[in-house]
Each structure stands twice: as C-alpha cells, then as structure tokens.
Amino acid sequence: MRKILFVFTLLSSLFYGQYNWTTFSYPPSNGTGRYDDVFFLNENLGWGVRGGTGAVFKTENGGASWTQQTVNGPANQYYRNIEFLNENIGFLGTLNNSFYKTTDGGNSWNKVNNISPYPDAICGLDCVGTSTVYGCGAWFSPAYIIKSIDSGNTWQYIDMSGYANALVEIIFINENVGFVAGNDDDGAVILKTFDGGMSWTRVYSGNIPNEYVWKMQLLDNNKIFCSIESEAPNTGKLLKSVNGGFTWETKDFPDTYVQAVGFTSETHGWMGGHHTGFYETFDGGNSWTNTGIGGSLNRIFFVNNNLAYAAGSNLYKMTTGNLGVKENPGENQERKLKMEVAPNPVKDKLNLNIHFLHSDHIIVGLYDGSGKFIKNILKDDISSKGIKKYSLDFNYPKGNYLLDVHSNLGRQSIKIIK
C-alpha cells in the first residue's frame, strides 16, 4: 500500500471531534464479499476492490460516482488488493493464482504471466517511486515476495520461506527500505530490508501461535502502526513503533479479528476488523470508542491529513468538518461461513461441513479448552461455491476443544467436545 507521509501539528489535535466517516451507497454492499482494498492517487482519482465475486470500481471525483471496470479473467475470483504507479499503470492482486496489470487506468486488466514460480496469491502490494512494485503472499502460506523495477514488465520471485510461514502486508519507505509482515512459527512477525529485498532482518516477533500482523501504516518514516489479528481467547492488538521499528509496543483492541488500521497522529486513529466497524482512539490505543459506523473493515487509506478512504462492508470516506454520518442498513452483518460439526460431541472422527460462498482458502487450527494451540488439522483451497465435507481423524483425549476456522472471509470459532 502506498504511504502518504505527513506531519500532524499540535494545532490539528484541536479538531479531533470534526473527523467524519461516511458510507458510499454505491458501489453497493454485497452479501458474498466485502470490499478488501481501496487506493487513491490523489483526492479525486481512486479505485475500490470487492473480494468475493471480485469487482473493481473506479472514481474520478472523490467517490461521488463510481464505474465498474472489466478484468480479463475467470469469474468468481477473490480480489484482494489494488495499487497504481501512476494514472495509467496499476496492479490487481487476487487469492486465486491470478495477478493482473493495467496500462490504461483500469479500462482493461490482463493477467501477468511472466512470473516464475507463479504466486498462489498476492495479499499485499506496494508501488514505490516511479517504476518499482512489490507484492507478497500468501496469508495461507507459502511466503514469498514478487518485485519489479521496470513498471511490471519483468518480475523477480523471492522465496521467503526461511523467514516466515505466511506474508500478508508489504510497505516500503523508498525503493530499497521497507517492511513485510505476516506470520511465522512464533506468531505475528515483521521483517525489514535495506537492500530492496535481497536480505531481511526480523524486527518484531510475537509469541502467540497463529497470530498475524495483518495491516501496516507508515505515518512517517519512524511512526509505524500495525494490526495484529488473533484468535480467541486472545484479543486483537494495535502494534506500534515510534522509532522506525527498533522497539515496539502493543495495545489490546476490543475485538479479536482486527485488520484495518489508520492513524492521523501518534495518539489519534481508527481500527476495525471482520466483525467491527470503526473504533476510534485519542490516546494511542489505551482506550477505544465504537463509532457505530462501518463494518467488516480491512483497509484504511490516507490521502492527506484531512482525507481518507476505507474498505469493508462498503467503501467509506473520511473528511473533516461538520458532515453527518451515513450508515447503510445491515452493513454490520458478519460475513461468516456456515459450518456444522456432526455429531458433536465427536468420537474418533471429526466431521465438518462447510458452506463456501465463493472460491476460498481455509486453515483449521485446533486448540484445547484453555485456548492453547495444538496444531493445524486442515488446509484446503476451494475453487468454487458449494458445500464441502471433511472427515478428519480425531485421536485426542476426551475434553473440550476449539476449532479456529480461517478463510478469506476471516476467522471464526467452533466449540467441540470429545
């Protein structure tokens, strides 16, 4: 994600109460997929991306109107992110073995074919400078980076399996200095490079398995804000550094599945996730207030001090002033997979039926009754909508267990008994 680096003055703090988030009525909310990403080159020119039943929308007037764009690829793909180098050249990442490029502002999108090995998914994108592009993936593993220094004409594939299990977000200060984040054996992880991705140093490592650093924001070259997505009984977290990543601190967030993060200063910002809208803090994450706006948030993108956009159940716009908020009915609905465990209590087999809404990926983790991680018991790639049935060996002692089901729609838990 491109960084908009800005300095927030002391005077600006007087206007905290004048920030307003509004909901666009179009593009419409879609029950089969949230909007996973939003990107703007300036105050007026931007794009929004819907995930499930993927779609790309473009605006040239700050969201007053949007036009859907055509992607030359299979239907039923999950579009994860979008980035542009300039008003013509842009890139679209999916979770379905497809990566697209446009050279005409998104009027036409064509698959990039000259990457080897071809990435399973692109979960993070960042265009930096005039011709450099980075991408990373996949949240469901393996871990890799793709890089182009010639506006996407040629690509390099960088195997990152020695550093991480999964990568979700990538963000660069300049063509050579940047960060990538995701998950390793110890949980949430952030890596930093000074040489354009040739070598990496771990600058943050969590200690809770299956946690992810999901999104990152550079407020300036030193202030970094990140979301840590967790799994119950642990809470999600704000992760932040004020010295360029040398030291970090975490602040608990009210919901486990936090993803989106965006701050206007060291103390004032918003976070949200699959099950929440905008939560606001004025004290650097020590306390949070539910604004009652938005739902299923994944990205907050700042254009400047006074203007931001966000992606979730709908697309959103933040401005300063006395505008009223606009809430779409039902936008806070939780997008979850329908699942059944039958029978429950289980015996020697765990029978799990999952109703997939579209192409998807799934990882199922097993936890004991106290919330201690045992192991991942299922990983699968789903090509189409429908019900899929799994029968897994369950050779564990009698007791209470928790299944952590992680899909493109987020994470949810199922309690089971043996």
N, C-alpha and C positions, 0 to 999 in steps of 0.2 A: 504494500500500500504506500502511495506517495506521501511524504511528510510535508506538512505546511508548518514550517518552523516560525514561531512568533514569540515576542516578548509581551508579557501581560503586566501592565503597570499597576502601581498601588491604587491609582485613581479608578481603575477598572473594577476593583473589588466593590466599589460603591453601587455597582449596577447588577449584582448577582441576581436580585429579585426580578430583573427585567428580561431574563432569558426565557424564551417560549419555544416549546416544541409543538408543531402542528403536523397533522396527518394528511397526506395526499389521498384524495378519493380515487385518483387514477394515477398509476396502474392499480387495479383493484386487488383486494385481499383474495388469496386463493387457498382453498382448504387443503390442497395437496402439496403445498410447498411455500415456505416463507421466502422473502427476499434476502438473499445471503450477502449481497455486497452492493455498494454504491460508490461511485468515483466521479469527481468533478475536476476539470482542468482550470476552471475559473468560476465566478459567481453564477454564470448562466449555463455553461456547457457541461453536461454530465450524463452519466449512464447508471441505470439500476439493473440488477440481475436477480431473477427469480430462480430458486433452487429446483425443487421437484417440478416436473413438467416445465423444464427450463425455458426461460424467455429473457430477451434483452430489450430494454427500453431506453430511449434517448430523449433528452430535453435540451433545448437551446435557449430557454427563457427562465431558468431557475426553478423549473418544476411546474410552471403554470400550465404547460401541456407536455405530453409525452407521446412518442411514436415508437411502436414496436418494430424491432429490426429482425431481419431474416438471417438465420445461421444455416449454412450449407452442411448439414449433418443429420444424424438419426434423431427421430423424435424420442421423447421420454428420457432425455439426458438430464443430469443434475448439474446445473451451472453454479459454480462456487464463487468465482471472483472475476473482476474486470479491472484492467489498467490501461492507460494510454500514455505513450511518449509525447504525442502532440495531437492536434485535432484530427489527424488522419490515421496514424498508426496506433493500433491498440491490440490487446490480447485478452482472451477469454479462457478461463480455466474451468474444467469440469471434473467430476468424480467418476468418469466413465471412459477412461483411456482415450480421451479426445482433448486436444488443445488447439485453439483457433486464433487466427490473426486477421485483422482488417487493415487495409491501406486507404480506405475511403470513408473514414469516420464511422464505420459500422454499418454502412449501407449493404455491404456484403462481408460475410465471415467465412473463411475457408480453413480447413484443418491444416495444421503444421505437421508435416510428415518427416522432416529431416532431423529427428532426434533419435539417438540410439544409445542405450535401450530406450524404448518409448515409455514415458511415465504413466503409471497406473492412474494417477490423478494429480491435479495441480490445486493445492489447498491455499497457497499464498502466492501473491505476485507483487513485484515492486519494480517500477520503471524509474531509473535514476539517470540524471544527466541527459544528454541528447540522443544516446543510442544504446544504452545498457539496460538489459532486462534480466531480472532474477525471478525464478519460480521455485516452489518447494512442495513436497508432499511425502507421503500421504498420511492423513490422520489415522488410517487403519493399517499403516506400515506397507512397504518398507520406507526408509528415509533416504531422500535424495534431493539434489538441487539441480535445476537447469539454468543455464546462463547464456546470454547472447550479448556481444559487444558491437553488433552491426545492425541494430534495429530489428532483430528477429530473423535475419536472413540465414544465419547459421547458428547452431546451438552446441553447447557442451553439456554433458551429463556428468554430475559429480555424485558418486556414491557416498552417502553419509551414514551408512550402517555402523561404522566404527564409532560414531558419536551419539547416535540416537536411534530409537526404535521407530519413531514417527515424527514428522515435521508438519506444522500447521501454518506458521506465520513467518514471513521474511520481510525485513525492512532495513534499508541502507541509508547512511548519512551522506555518502558520496559513492563513486564507482567502486571504491576499494574497501571502505569501512562500513560494516553492517552487522546485523544480528539475524539469527534464525532461532525459532523456538518450537517446542513440542513436548515430547515425552521420551524417557529412557527407562531403564530398569528401576531407577530410584524414584520415578515420577516426573514431575514438571522439570524442564530443562531449557536453558538459554545458552546459545553459543555465539561467540563474536569472532569476526575475521578482520584483519588489517590488510590483507593482500588479495582482495577480490574473490575469496572463497577457496584459495589454494590450501590454507590451513585454518584451523578453528581452535578456539580456547573456550572451555566451559566457564561461564561467568555466573551462572546460577544453577543450582541443583536442589530440588525438593527432596523430601524423604517419605512421601506417601505414594505408594504404587498406584498407577492408573490415573494420576492427575496429569493435566496438560496445561502448559502455557498456551492459551488459545489465540489471543489478540495482543498486539503491541501498539503503542503510540509513542512517538518522539515529540515531546513538547518543544524541546530544543535539543542540542547535541548532548546535554547532560541529564535532562529530566526524562525518564522513561516510565511509562505506565503500562501495566500488563494485567490481563485477566487470567486467573487460574481456575479452570473447570475441574471440579472434584466429583466425588460420589459419596452419598450418604453412608455413614453418619457424619462424614466430614463436610465442612462448609466450603463454598467457593471463596476466592480471595482476590483482593487487589494486591498486586505485586508492584513495587515502585523502587526506583533508584534516582537519586539526585546528583550522582557523580559519574555518570556515563557507564554505569553497570559494575563499578568496583565493589559497591556494597548494596544490599537490598533489604527491604523490609516488607512484611505482609500485613494486610488488614482484612479481617473477616468481612464477608459480604452476606447479606441476608438469605441468599439462595445458593444452592449447591452448583447449579448448572450455569454459572455466569460465563459470558463470552464477550460481549461488546464492552469497550472501554474508550472514554474520551474525556480529556481534562483541558480546561482553559487556563489553569494556573496550578501551582503546586498543591493547592488546597481545594479547588473547586472543580467538580467534574461529575460525570454520569457513568453508570454501568448498568448492564442488563443481560438477560440470557434467554434460554429456550422457554422458561416458564415465567418470565417477568418482562415488564416494560422498563421505563427509565427510572432508576433510583439515583438520587442526587446527594452529593456530599459537599459541605462547605468547610470541612476540617480535615481534608486529606484522607478520608476513609475511616475515621474513627466512628462516625455515625452516618446513617443513610436514611433518606426520606423517599418513600414511594410517591412519585409524582402523579400516578394514576393514568399516565399516557403511554401508549405503545404496547407492544407485545412481541415475544419471541425474538429479541434483539440479537444481532450478530455483528454489526459493524456501525461505528460512529466515525464520520469523516469530516474533519475541519477544513474549511476553505480559508478562513481568516478568523480574527478574534471574535467577530460578530456573526459568523455564518457557518453552519454545519449541516450535514445531512446524515441520515441513518437508515439502516436496512433491518427489517424484521418482519412482523406480520404484514406491514405495509412499508412504504417509503415515507420518511419524515424529514422535516426541515426545522432547524433551529435558527431563530433570529433574535435580536434584541429589540425591546420596545414594549408596547402595551397590547400586542395582539392576543386575542383569546385562543385557547387551545381547541382543537377539533379532534374528537375521538370517534372512530368508526365502530359501530355496534359489532360486538363479537370478536374484535381483533385480539383480545387477550386469550382467546381459546388456545389451549395447549395442543400442539401438534405431536401426538404420540402414536406409536404403533399399537395396534390392538394385538394382545397376546394372551394365550391361555396355557396354563400348565395343568395337565390332566393325566393321571389323578394327582392331587395334592392333598395329603402327604404322598410323596413319591416313595418308590421302593428301590430296586436296583437299576431302573431306567428312568431318566428324566425326559418326559415327552413334552415338547414345546412347540406350539403352533403360533406362527407369526403372520399377520396380515400386512403385507407390504403395499404401500400406496403407489410406489413407482420404483424404478431402479434404485438400488441401495447397497450399502455395505453394513455388515453387522459384526460386532465383537461382544461376546457374552463372558463376563467375569463372574467368578464365584467367590463369595465372602461368607465367613462364618457368622454366627449370631451376634458377635461383638463388633462386627464390622471389619475384621481382619481379612485382608486379601489372601485367597488360597491360590488360584490360578485362573487363566482364561481357558474356558472349556469349549468355546465355539468361535470360529471366524468364517465368514462366508461373504461372497459377492453375489448380489441379486441383480438379474438382468431385466426383470420386468415386474409389473404389478401382479399381485396374487397372493395366495396363502402358501406358505412353505412349512412343512412339518419336519421336526427334528426329533430323533430318539437317541439320547446320549447315555453312555454308561455312567452310573452314579454310585460308585463304590466308596461311599463316605460314611462315617459313623452317624448314628441317629442324633437328631438335633434340629435346630433352626438354622436356615441359610438365607442368603440374599443373592439374587441374580442382578448384576448390573448390565443392562442391555444398552449398548452404544450403537447408534445408527446415524445416518445422515440427518435424521430429524432431531438428534440429540440423545440424551441419556434418560433412562427411567429404570425403576427397580421393581422386582417381584420378590415377595417373601415366600419361601417354600419350607416344608417340613419333611423330614425323613423319620 
